[in-house]
Amino acid sequence: MSSQAPAPSASPAPAPAAASPPTPSSPDGTTSQQVDRPEGIPDSYWDPEAKALKVDPAALAKDLKERDELKTFKAAEDVRRGSLPQKADDYKLELPSDFKPPAGVDYKLDAANPALGQLKAVAHKHGLTQDAVTEILGLYAGNEVGTQAAIASARNAEIAKLGPTAPARVDAVTNWLAGIDSSADKGDAKALAGMLVTARHVEAFERIINKLTSQGTASFSQSHRVAPDDKSIPGFENMSFAQKRFAQDQAAARRTG
């Protein structure tokens, strides 16, 4: 008697596959792939939860406008820098074409002034244009001229205290200094003449010169030296230096005439 073969067992049914999480959709309805934020995308344009771009049209338009303005500015700056002097010494020390000093004042920039050399270096360091440097020099010169004019005005007011013969008295002292100056360029006389800025300075020089002439030193004349002639000039001892010089010149003219 044969035995009955066992019935085959049924195989278990496969488990259903797990559902994939839904893929977020972009604002236009299309499906976007989840990715990490690409390099260079700012926070304002990235949704960290959806791992997708988020774009506000108004913000995007604003950013694009600013980007274009920045590009325009950079292009203009590149042109400006390309036109700058290539080194500090290339800057020109010149005054603005419309610069005009006050009447009677002659002003020129001193190229040997160390401050102007420093200005060139600073201008090159900070990328200033030649026009900017010229404008700065105009301001500098205006200040210098103003200072000179103020000094000249104060000097004229002081010299006026010498009375109506003030110009002649100043000229007399200046000519005497030039006459005794043995330097080739008369630099000593010019330096001393520059001290004649007050009435007291002129009077002090007159006293010194009168003392020297009274001791026998020749007095300087505009045209030549003349020997003191105090014996033939009435009241010579009581005259000012300018009066003595004038009287001596008159006496010399009579002798040579």
PyMOL commands that set and color helices and strands:
alter all, ss='L'
color gray80, all
select helices_A, chain A and resi 43-45+57-82+88-90+114-125+130-162+166-180+187-193+199-214+236-238+241-256
alter helices_A, ss='H'
color red, helices_A
select strands_A, chain A and resi 46-47+52-53+219-220+225-226
alter strands_A, ss='S'
color yellow, strands_A
deselect
rebuild
show_as cartoon
